[in-house]
Amino acid sequence: MTLHPPTLLLCSVLAMAMSAALMTLFGLSQRVYRGYVHWTAAQALAAIGLGLHLMRDIHVAAQALASLFVLQWPVLLLAGLRRFYRRNEMPVPAAFDGWLLAGAYLLWLATWAVHADLIWPIAAYSFSAAALLLYTAVMLTRLDIYATSTGLKTLSVALFVSCAMHVWRMFHSVLTRRQPESAVDLVLAGAVVAVLLSLVMVYLALQLTHERTQHDLGESQRQLRQLANFDMLTQVPNRRHFHELAARMLASTDGASASLLMFDIDHFKRINDRFGHKAGDEALCDVSRSLRNSLRAGDIAGRLGGDEFAVLLPHTSADDAVAVAARIVDPLTSPRPVPLGLSFGVVQVQPGESADAALHRADQALYEAKRQGRSCAVVAHGDNDNPVFTESMPLGLMAF
């Protein structure tokens, strides 16, 4: 069966136009990201370029524009990817893309202007197209997200395969030296490559958009979890999350050798009233920074509210907890515009005791530390009804 070349070329134009229309419709009806417009424009210009090939025998300029519009596809695709992944730096600046396209097009244009035989212009066009496709594929592999993106990997494979097809087309046109009518078949082969790439790009544009949407959704969920679980000022777990973490840890270890300390800033209201709430916030941040730097990976800290903090220390004794309190205090002893004092209540978590019960006993010890003069640590033994407090242990701070 003999295929009619103009009919095949027309079918290729329709396929390209349909892919551009699908991408345009999706872009108008769904949320898209920066760079998607460039991909759609690349599809549309390539379809126009193939359409102009139908008029190459009627208007000489049509052939020149047709080749430019089809050659631009990988470069405009790359321009879209630069914007789509704008946070990922590429090793080559964007201006080089345009210069490479201009050089590739001028190489073909010069060959086309000099040689009346189609074989050499086809070889020049294939070389230019292969160079642009290879360059774009290599740029994709340099993106940081390439290793985790199925869409980018698929696109790079499609570009490498298309590059190989153009290389075959170039050598076929030059080395085999077939009859002039074979040039028409080679033109159709180039059109088929462009159509296949455009159809692949429709799927990949949706795939890349889906990947980006999933990534943004995951990031939004992470930020929401951060907002829900952590105090934004001090960057430690809030009261609710601290209770969750503490209950989970105590349930897993049955409270074995765990200690808990509760502390607050002495006369915190006086600091806010005299120096302002900004000074109070700075004091909270300084204390929480020292707290975070003093803990091990498995320790659990939390801001219970206001200036009150709690720390659960697995596999430690009450004496160990007092040593941790001293470590928290140590960075705060340097001269400060607003002197800080911290009072600590310390308890040993009893086997089977809940976090709430241990916190209640630690709160009693904290109250006793304040009664005994503040800026110290007091350990509570016994139960809630009959607590036994140790003498206060000064921690080197002077309360305001």
Secondary structure by P-SEA (a helix, b strand, c coil): ccccaaaaaaaaaaaaaaaaaaaaaaaaccccccaaaaaaaaaaaaaaaaaaaaacccccaaaaaaaaaaaaaaaaaaaaaaaaaccccccccaaaaaaaaaaaaaaaaaaaaccccaaaaaaaaaaaaaaaaaaaaaaaaacccccccaaaaaaaaaaaaaaaaaaaaaaaaccccccccaaaaaaaaaaaaaaaaaaaaaaaaaaaaaaaaaaaaaaaaaaaaaaaccccccccccaaaaaaaaaaaaaaccccbbbbbbbbbcaaaaaaaaccaaaaaaaaaaaaaaaaaaccccbbbbcccccbbbbbbccccaaaaaaaaaaaaccccccccbbbbbbbbbbcccccccaaaaaaaaaaaaaaaaaacccbbbbbcccccbbbbccccccccccc
